[in-house]
Amino acid sequence: MSNTGEIDESLYSRQLYVLGKEAMLKMQHSNVLIIGLRGLGVEIAKNIALAGVKSLTLYDPSSVEIQDLSTQFFLTEQDVGKPRDQVSQRKLAELNAYVPINLLGSLQEEKQLLNYQVVVATDTVSLEQKVKLNNFCHVAGIKFISTQTRGLFGNVFVDFGDEFTVIDPTGEEPQSGIVSDIEPDGTITMLDDNRHNLEDGDYVKFSEVEGLEKLNDGKPYKVEVLGPFAFRIGSVESMGTYKKGGVFTQVKMPQKIAFKTLQQSLSEPEFLFSDFAKFDRAGVLHLGFQALDQFQVRHQGELPRPMNDEDANEVVKLASELAAQVPNVLGEGVKINVDLIKELSYQARGDIPGIIAFFGGLVAQEALKACSGKFTPLKQFLYFDSLESLPDAEKYPRTTENTKPINSRYDSQIAVFGLDFQRAIANLKVFLVGSGAIGCEMLKNWALLGLGSGPNGQIFLTDNDTIEKSNLNRQFLFRPKDVGKNKSEVAADAVCVMNPDLTNKIHAMTDKVGPETEDLFNDKFWTNLDFVTNALDNVDARTYVDRRCVFFKKPLLESGTLGTKGNTQVVIPNLTESYSSSRDPPEKSIPLCTLRSFPNKIDHTIAWAKSLFQGYFTEAPENVNMYLTQPNFVEQTLKQAGDVKGILESISDSLKNRPYDFEDCVKWARLEFEKKFNHEIKQLLYNFPKDAKTSTGAPFWSGPKRAPEPLEFDISNPNHFHFVVGGANLRAFNYGLKGDDGEPDVNFYSSILQNIEIPAFTPRSDVKIQANDDEPDPNADNAVGGDALEALAASLPDASTLAGFKLIPVEFEKDDDTNHHIEFITAASNDRALNYSIEPADRQKTKFIAGRIIPAIATTTGLVTGLVNLELYKVADGQTDIEKYKNGFVNLALPFFGFSEPIASPQGKYNDKSYDKIWDRFDIKGDITLKQLIDYFENEEGLEITMLSYGVSLLYASFFPPKKLKERMNLPITEVVKLVTKKEVPSHVRNMILEICADDKQGEDVEVPYITVHL
């Protein structure tokens, strides 16, 4: 975001779809002050700087200490003794050129705070100071956030004043739907059993209602939900009688929220629960954190010592006294949880990267809400802990001795986990697949906690992608100078600077993980690992890695984000189900009939425009090039199913109407406008006139079918004009001609267009249009007839006369604003929307849908990665209690947090033996013969093998003829595979997977695990 009122879409493209332009422009006018720059303060500052505010000011003159390096990723050992804010300023300034990073000289003058819209006070500020700051901010209308972390514990408090307006509570796309009926009492029924997805209290507006035209005035109506397919808005009897039609659209109504001050909230807290399994902890921790503050005041700023019972008992006493003073916090008669308070005391000097990342993402998002009014703020306290992350007390006992500082960068973690567990983490061998947004955050956390930095530790990292400008908004290890470089290599270098202990410990690769690279990521590679972490953005890659982890029995940490939503999943061998055990339902596709002739949403017209773009500028040039270079192309095409006529016509048009200069391209684009938005619409209305009836006598143009209107070209209409500009420039690109330079000149285009002869429309009676998707497509399977296709093929120019000629197909690229791709698709989509009286979409929304952009923001990424790293400790500990692990789902917009234990892996049974359906297999050592394999199962497992296969090849079946069986039975398995597949087993393959069908002792077909032959 620049300070000129413009938003840099190339940088903020994914964030725009989360926050929207209005919210981002509000952020552009907001100054934020962050007080305290240990790990938590800098994590918050990083996320806010990436998101883009007007300015960010820092205050923390205290000196850097060695243990700050546990979580403060911008510090090095050379910074010890220097002021925290000064050393942080330079690194934060590198993140976003649009956000100036300033320093505040002093906090003595409260009036200085009036320069800021938001003040964030972190864990270097005492409770007394926070109360004083908040009281001033509350009166002055400044949004205030307080946050602190202690070891595996943390809290946040939010006060946005007496009257804070939320412009969009959820950030979800407004619901919309087509109305089938409106009754006099205001009951609205949906068309074709489509759910309205509204809730009581939502508001809707209407358009295109006939008979009750007053409903179309844009006024919002409050909804009372009657069921999934109906809702009521109150009586409409006085407005007339409903005839037909109508579309409802949800209206986001502003909400006002009142907040109490921190001083009021200490004795009357309002909690948002982070984990309903720990419902009773919030009140205890509310008192515990206050007790810690009192302890610190009494001990000249010192927090309780790690695992020190004397200090812990004092904190318990202070908390108990507070509980007696404010009994309503815990409830009458409820006693303090002594063990929980003691654990808080033991860990008070700790600082854990995962907790910092969690609160850093959460608090930064609350600050952005304060700036923009977008999403619902946290009200008002949230407490969170991850005590399940503590290692097993017997394996890694924590004592005063092994938790004391050793003057290292890891002291703040040693204070919580003990030195032995810190060494265990350092000696792990891990594999990170992907180094994009989640990958960058993951590596940062790993560098801070020293993962893989020990004598036996290693980090393997791979990503086959390169850095783009739009990545810089949330992939914070990258800088503008890195654009075009390999993500994995830049990320690896960046974290080695962050923690030099990782030098020579992190191995960056640029290979895609998949079947094609199994010679590189081979059996030895996978066997060597302790666990795997996915940082991927597509399901296919995730499921492949998941299958590898299941095969090699390696734990997998999985996560993903979508805008303000995030999820985490833990996959543990022989304990939980795998990632692939559950899948999201497939995306709902747009029916072809709707796309071709009957759109009713902007999504439909954008999909149509994208298809038009691909047909004109990618598929047509590719077809021409194949026609010119493949001697049998026409012959092969005529044998195909599908739109053969369309392929041949596009080749004919591309060669016979070849442009020789840019003016020809402009003329072509203008004629295509007439064809698509005038003639084809008139033909549709010729086939189905506006008064047409269905076979049942009902109006044809009703429900989701909108009767279109042909467009008359008007150069002053931006959508008409940009269709011609975009189309002309893209056609020029196809033919290697010079197109526009810079902004298009309307006068230049007008001078060309006024000399074009536009052909009049003549309806054709032979054109057939599919009316419904449940009817057969009259144009399918080359229904035009073979003779006509043969004639069309024969009319194509002789390829031999065009030797050396070829076209340049367009490769769709959404992020280049100069290439005319999104310009053309936006204009084409909006012109079609105008045909059908659909509300057009701006360029940004069109780019989002056409480019299939996944909305993303740094705050969610940071928080989700923090949750993954809290699970990492459990994996490192070898935890086998499924109840200790947590899968998480968060939505920062609401805000909502949901945690559950993973689903246990399913169990199966054959004969009298039980087995794990996901993780168990039959292990066979050595390349034994087929007969030995069959005999082994009969004698050792009581199973009669009826079929055995390797991939898609059937190696054995009980019904094979004796001759075939005799030929194979005494051959080793690898030779049987070679015989059947006619290929050698590749030399890098050390394990072969065989699928098996078998009968049990009773002769019943039973489900059994697969076989692994270890060669």
Secondary structure as the mmCIF struct_conf table of DSSP 4:
data_model
#
loop_
_struct_conf.conf_type_id
_struct_conf.id
_struct_conf.beg_label_comp_id
_struct_conf.beg_label_asym_id
_struct_conf.beg_label_seq_id
_struct_conf.end_label_comp_id
_struct_conf.end_label_asym_id
_struct_conf.end_label_seq_id
TURN_TY1_P TURN_TY1_P1 ASN A 3 THR A 4
BEND BEND1 GLY A 5 GLY A 5
HELX_RH_AL_P HELX_RH_AL_P1 GLU A 9 MET A 27
TURN_TY1_P TURN_TY1_P2 GLN A 28 HIS A 29
STRN STRN1 ASN A 31 ILE A 35
BEND BEND2 ARG A 38 ARG A 38
HELX_RH_AL_P HELX_RH_AL_P2 GLY A 39 ALA A 51
BEND BEND3 LYS A 54 LYS A 54
STRN STRN2 SER A 55 TYR A 59
BEND BEND4 SER A 62 SER A 62
STRN STRN3 SER A 63 SER A 63
HELX_LH_PP_P HELX_LH_PP_P1 VAL A 64 VAL A 64
HELX_RH_3T_P HELX_RH_3T_P1 ILE A 66 SER A 70
TURN_TY1_P TURN_TY1_P3 THR A 71 THR A 71
TURN_TY1_P TURN_TY1_P4 PHE A 73 PHE A 74
HELX_RH_3T_P HELX_RH_3T_P2 GLU A 77 ASP A 79
TURN_TY1_P TURN_TY1_P5 VAL A 80 GLY A 81
BEND BEND5 LYS A 82 LYS A 82
STRN STRN4 PRO A 83 PRO A 83
HELX_RH_AL_P HELX_RH_AL_P3 ARG A 84 ALA A 93
TURN_TY1_P TURN_TY1_P6 GLU A 94 LEU A 95
TURN_TY1_P TURN_TY1_P7 ALA A 97 TYR A 98
BEND BEND6 VAL A 99 VAL A 99
STRN STRN5 ILE A 101 LEU A 103
BEND BEND7 LEU A 107 GLN A 108
HELX_RH_3T_P HELX_RH_3T_P3 GLU A 110 ASN A 115
BEND BEND8 GLN A 117 GLN A 117
STRN STRN6 VAL A 118 ALA A 121
TURN_TY1_P TURN_TY1_P8 ASP A 123 THR A 124
BEND BEND9 VAL A 125 VAL A 125
HELX_RH_AL_P HELX_RH_AL_P4 LEU A 127 ALA A 140
TURN_TY1_P TURN_TY1_P9 GLY A 141 GLY A 141
STRN STRN7 LYS A 143 ARG A 150
STRN STRN8 GLY A 151 GLY A 151
TURN_TY1_P TURN_TY1_P10 LEU A 152 LEU A 152
STRN STRN9 PHE A 153 ASP A 159
BEND BEND10 ASP A 162 ASP A 162
STRN STRN10 PHE A 164 VAL A 166
BEND BEND11 ILE A 167 ILE A 167
STRN STRN11 ASP A 168 ASP A 168
BEND BEND12 PRO A 169 THR A 170
HELX_LH_PP_P HELX_LH_PP_P2 GLU A 172 GLN A 175
STRN STRN12 SER A 176 ILE A 182
TURN_TY1_P TURN_TY1_P11 PRO A 184 ASP A 185
STRN STRN13 THR A 187 MET A 190
HELX_RH_3T_P HELX_RH_3T_P4 LEU A 191 ASP A 193
TURN_TY1_P TURN_TY1_P12 ASP A 200 GLY A 201
STRN STRN14 TYR A 203 SER A 207
BEND BEND13 GLU A 208 GLU A 208
STRN STRN15 GLU A 210 GLU A 210
BEND BEND14 GLY A 211 GLY A 211
HELX_RH_3T_P HELX_RH_3T_P5 GLU A 213 ASP A 217
STRN STRN16 TYR A 221 LYS A 222
STRN STRN17 GLU A 224 GLY A 227
TURN_TY1_P TURN_TY1_P13 PRO A 228 PHE A 229
STRN STRN18 ALA A 230 ARG A 232
BEND BEND15 GLY A 234 GLY A 234
HELX_RH_3T_P HELX_RH_3T_P6 GLU A 237 MET A 239
STRN STRN19 LYS A 244 LYS A 244
STRN STRN20 VAL A 247 VAL A 251
STRN STRN21 GLN A 255 ILE A 257
HELX_RH_AL_P HELX_RH_AL_P5 LEU A 262 SER A 267
BEND BEND16 GLU A 268 GLU A 268
STRN STRN22 PHE A 271 PHE A 271
BEND BEND17 SER A 274 SER A 274
HELX_RH_3T_P HELX_RH_3T_P7 PHE A 276 LYS A 278
TURN_TY1_P TURN_TY1_P14 PHE A 279 ASP A 280
HELX_RH_AL_P HELX_RH_AL_P6 ARG A 281 ARG A 298
TURN_TY1_P TURN_TY1_P15 HIS A 299 GLY A 301
HELX_LH_PP_P HELX_LH_PP_P3 GLU A 302 ARG A 305
TURN_TY1_P TURN_TY1_P16 PRO A 306 MET A 307
HELX_RH_AL_P HELX_RH_AL_P7 ASP A 309 GLN A 325
BEND BEND18 VAL A 326 VAL A 326
TURN_TY1_P TURN_TY1_P17 PRO A 327 LEU A 330
TURN_TY1_P TURN_TY1_P18 GLU A 332 GLY A 333
HELX_LH_PP_P HELX_LH_PP_P4 VAL A 334 ILE A 336
HELX_RH_AL_P HELX_RH_AL_P8 VAL A 338 TYR A 346
TURN_TY1_P TURN_TY1_P19 GLN A 347 ARG A 349
STRN STRN23 ASP A 351 ASP A 351
HELX_RH_AL_P HELX_RH_AL_P9 PRO A 353 SER A 372
STRN STRN24 LYS A 374 LYS A 374
BEND BEND19 PHE A 375 PHE A 375
HELX_LH_PP_P HELX_LH_PP_P5 THR A 376 LEU A 378
BEND BEND20 GLN A 380 GLN A 380
STRN STRN25 PHE A 381 ASP A 385
HELX_RH_3T_P HELX_RH_3T_P8 LEU A 387 SER A 389
BEND BEND21 LEU A 390 LEU A 390
HELX_LH_PP_P HELX_LH_PP_P6 PRO A 391 ASP A 392
TURN_TY1_P TURN_TY1_P20 ALA A 393 LYS A 395
BEND BEND22 TYR A 396 TYR A 396
TURN_TY1_P TURN_TY1_P21 THR A 400 THR A 403
BEND BEND23 LYS A 404 LYS A 404
BEND BEND24 ASN A 407 SER A 408
TURN_TY1_P TURN_TY1_P22 ARG A 409 TYR A 410
HELX_RH_AL_P HELX_RH_AL_P10 ASP A 411 PHE A 417
HELX_RH_AL_P HELX_RH_AL_P11 LEU A 419 ALA A 426
TURN_TY1_P TURN_TY1_P23 ASN A 427 ASN A 427
STRN STRN26 LYS A 429 VAL A 433
BEND BEND25 GLY A 436 GLY A 436
HELX_RH_AL_P HELX_RH_AL_P12 ALA A 437 LEU A 449
TURN_TY1_P TURN_TY1_P24 GLY A 450 GLY A 452
BEND BEND26 GLY A 454 GLY A 454
TURN_TY1_P TURN_TY1_P25 PRO A 455 ASN A 456
STRN STRN27 GLN A 458 THR A 462
STRN STRN28 THR A 466 THR A 466
HELX_RH_3T_P HELX_RH_3T_P9 LYS A 469 ASN A 473
TURN_TY1_P TURN_TY1_P26 ARG A 474 ARG A 474
TURN_TY1_P TURN_TY1_P27 PHE A 476 LEU A 477
HELX_RH_3T_P HELX_RH_3T_P10 PRO A 480 ASP A 482
TURN_TY1_P TURN_TY1_P28 VAL A 483 GLY A 484
BEND BEND27 LYS A 485 LYS A 485
STRN STRN29 ASN A 486 ASN A 486
HELX_RH_AL_P HELX_RH_AL_P13 LYS A 487 MET A 498
HELX_RH_3T_P HELX_RH_3T_P11 PRO A 500 LEU A 502
TURN_TY1_P TURN_TY1_P29 THR A 503 LYS A 505
STRN STRN30 ILE A 506 MET A 509
HELX_LH_PP_P HELX_LH_PP_P7 ASP A 511 VAL A 513
BEND BEND28 GLY A 514 GLY A 514
HELX_RH_3T_P HELX_RH_3T_P12 PRO A 515 THR A 517
TURN_TY1_P TURN_TY1_P30 GLU A 518 LEU A 520
BEND BEND29 PHE A 521 PHE A 521
HELX_RH_AL_P HELX_RH_AL_P14 ASP A 523 THR A 527
TURN_TY1_P TURN_TY1_P31 ASN A 528 ASN A 528
BEND BEND30 ASP A 530 ASP A 530
STRN STRN31 PHE A 531 ASN A 534
BEND BEND31 ASP A 537 ASP A 537
HELX_RH_AL_P HELX_RH_AL_P15 VAL A 539 PHE A 552
TURN_TY1_P TURN_TY1_P32 LYS A 553 LYS A 553
STRN STRN32 LEU A 556 LEU A 562
TURN_TY1_P TURN_TY1_P33 GLY A 563 THR A 564
STRN STRN33 LYS A 565 VAL A 571
TURN_TY1_P TURN_TY1_P34 PRO A 573 LEU A 575
STRN STRN34 THR A 576 THR A 576
HELX_RH_3T_P HELX_RH_3T_P13 TYR A 579 SER A 581
BEND BEND32 SER A 582 SER A 582
HELX_LH_PP_P HELX_LH_PP_P8 ASP A 584 PRO A 591
HELX_RH_AL_P HELX_RH_AL_P16 LEU A 592 ARG A 596
TURN_TY1_P TURN_TY1_P35 SER A 597 SER A 597
BEND BEND33 LYS A 601 LYS A 601
HELX_RH_AL_P HELX_RH_AL_P17 ILE A 602 GLN A 614
HELX_RH_PI_P HELX_RH_PI_P1 GLY A 615 GLU A 619
HELX_RH_AL_P HELX_RH_AL_P18 ALA A 620 THR A 629
TURN_TY1_P TURN_TY1_P36 PRO A 631 ASN A 632
HELX_RH_AL_P HELX_RH_AL_P19 PHE A 633 LYS A 639
BEND BEND34 GLN A 640 GLY A 642
HELX_RH_AL_P HELX_RH_AL_P20 VAL A 644 LYS A 656
TURN_TY1_P TURN_TY1_P37 ASN A 657 ASN A 657
BEND BEND35 TYR A 660 ASP A 661
HELX_RH_AL_P HELX_RH_AL_P21 PHE A 662 GLU A 674
HELX_RH_PI_P HELX_RH_PI_P2 LYS A 675 HIS A 679
HELX_RH_AL_P HELX_RH_AL_P22 GLU A 680 ASN A 687
BEND BEND36 PHE A 688 PHE A 688
TURN_TY1_P TURN_TY1_P38 LYS A 690 ASP A 691
STRN STRN35 LYS A 693 LYS A 693
TURN_TY1_P TURN_TY1_P39 SER A 695 THR A 696
BEND BEND37 GLY A 697 ALA A 698
STRN STRN36 PRO A 699 PRO A 699
BEND BEND38 PHE A 700 TRP A 701
TURN_TY1_P TURN_TY1_P40 GLY A 703 PRO A 704
HELX_LH_PP_P HELX_LH_PP_P9 LYS A 705 PRO A 708
HELX_LH_PP_P HELX_LH_PP_P10 PRO A 710 PHE A 713
TURN_TY1_P TURN_TY1_P41 ILE A 715 SER A 716
BEND BEND39 ASN A 717 ASN A 717
HELX_RH_AL_P HELX_RH_AL_P23 PRO A 718 ASN A 734
TURN_TY1_P TURN_TY1_P42 TYR A 735 GLY A 736
BEND BEND40 GLY A 742 GLU A 743
HELX_RH_AL_P HELX_RH_AL_P24 VAL A 746 LEU A 753
TURN_TY1_P TURN_TY1_P43 GLN A 754 ASN A 755
HELX_LH_PP_P HELX_LH_PP_P11 ILE A 756 PHE A 761
TURN_TY1_P TURN_TY1_P44 SER A 765 ASP A 766
TURN_TY1_P TURN_TY1_P45 ASP A 773 ASP A 774
BEND BEND41 GLU A 775 GLU A 775
HELX_LH_PP_P HELX_LH_PP_P12 PRO A 776 ASP A 777
TURN_TY1_P TURN_TY1_P46 PRO A 778 ASN A 779
HELX_RH_3T_P HELX_RH_3T_P14 ALA A 780 ASN A 782
TURN_TY1_P TURN_TY1_P47 ALA A 783 VAL A 784
HELX_RH_AL_P HELX_RH_AL_P25 GLY A 786 ALA A 794
TURN_TY1_P TURN_TY1_P48 SER A 795 SER A 795
BEND BEND42 LEU A 796 LEU A 796
HELX_LH_PP_P HELX_LH_PP_P13 PRO A 797 ASP A 798
HELX_RH_3T_P HELX_RH_3T_P15 ALA A 799 LEU A 802
TURN_TY1_P TURN_TY1_P49 ALA A 803 GLY A 804
HELX_LH_PP_P HELX_LH_PP_P14 PRO A 809 PHE A 812
TURN_TY1_P TURN_TY1_P50 LYS A 814 ASP A 815
TURN_TY1_P TURN_TY1_P51 ASP A 817 THR A 818
BEND BEND43 ASN A 819 HIS A 820
HELX_RH_AL_P HELX_RH_AL_P26 HIS A 821 ASN A 835
TURN_TY1_P TURN_TY1_P52 TYR A 836 SER A 837
HELX_LH_PP_P HELX_LH_PP_P15 ILE A 838 PRO A 840
HELX_RH_AL_P HELX_RH_AL_P27 ARG A 843 ALA A 850
TURN_TY1_P TURN_TY1_P53 GLY A 851 ARG A 852
HELX_LH_PP_P HELX_LH_PP_P16 ILE A 853 PRO A 855
HELX_RH_AL_P HELX_RH_AL_P28 ALA A 858 ALA A 876
TURN_TY1_P TURN_TY1_P54 ASP A 877 GLY A 878
HELX_RH_3T_P HELX_RH_3T_P16 ILE A 882 LYS A 884
STRN STRN37 ASN A 887 ASN A 891
TURN_TY1_P TURN_TY1_P55 LEU A 892 PRO A 895
STRN STRN38 PHE A 896 SER A 900
HELX_LH_PP_P HELX_LH_PP_P17 GLU A 901 ILE A 903
STRN STRN39 ALA A 904 ALA A 904
HELX_LH_PP_P HELX_LH_PP_P18 SER A 905 PRO A 906
STRN STRN40 GLN A 907 TYR A 910
TURN_TY1_P TURN_TY1_P56 ASN A 911 ASP A 912
STRN STRN41 LYS A 913 ASP A 916
TURN_TY1_P TURN_TY1_P57 LYS A 917 TRP A 919
STRN STRN42 PHE A 922 LYS A 925
BEND BEND44 GLY A 926 GLY A 926
STRN STRN43 THR A 929 THR A 929
HELX_RH_AL_P HELX_RH_AL_P29 LEU A 930 TYR A 936
HELX_RH_PI_P HELX_RH_PI_P3 PHE A 937 GLU A 941
STRN STRN44 GLU A 944 TYR A 950
TURN_TY1_P TURN_TY1_P58 GLY A 951 VAL A 952
STRN STRN45 SER A 953 ALA A 957
TURN_TY1_P TURN_TY1_P59 SER A 958 PHE A 959
BEND BEND45 PHE A 960 PHE A 960
HELX_RH_AL_P HELX_RH_AL_P30 PRO A 962 MET A 969
TURN_TY1_P TURN_TY1_P60 ASN A 970 ASN A 970
BEND BEND46 LEU A 971 LEU A 971
STRN STRN46 PRO A 972 PRO A 972
HELX_RH_AL_P HELX_RH_AL_P31 ILE A 973 THR A 981
BEND BEND47 LYS A 982 LYS A 983
HELX_LH_PP_P HELX_LH_PP_P19 GLU A 984 PRO A 986
TURN_TY1_P TURN_TY1_P61 SER A 987 HIS A 988
STRN STRN47 ASN A 991 ASP A 999
TURN_TY1_P TURN_TY1_P62 LYS A 1001 GLN A 1002
BEND BEND48 GLY A 1003 GLY A 1003
STRN STRN48 ASP A 1005 VAL A 1006
STRN STRN49 ILE A 1011 HIS A 1014
#
